[in-house]
């Protein structure tokens, strides 16, 4: 498996991977994560350098992850929102998601980003150092998310970064 930056040629395959990854969770013909990804690609929060694909043995896209620009607190400090993370069902539980998350966190840290926030399973994301956002004084866009809204601090993190987290605008439509 190879993890690399997404290219324009990967966009259709990434949409297919995302649809397949979330199909079992969705009652809609097109999972909301596919629509979210399309919206993110066309907004100012899209960061091409933080969109990664996993390439399988047959040179096909088997996974994808992206971080987009988010903001934090009253001064709208820069931060990142992770998601969606998608892996083809046949490739799940084989380390693809793990490799993608490590790659995007490493790149975000290298770019000097202070933190990455996400909505997801504490059991899964805890292994990457994500912790409940409330431990850092950061509030979720929706308080009902509770412990599922998590933050992973990076090297540039400062404890003064607190307040409400705001995802890129397309997240508000899902």
Secondary structure, 3 states (H helix, E strand, C coil): CEEEECCHHHHHHHHHHHHHHHHHHCCCCCCHHHHHHHHHHCCCCCCHHHEEEEECCCCCEEEEEEEEEEEECCCCEEEEEEEEEEECHHHCCCCHHHHHHHHHHHHHHHCCCCEEEEECCHHHHHHHCCEEHHHHCEECCCHHHHHHEEEEECCCCCCCCCEEEECCHHHHHC
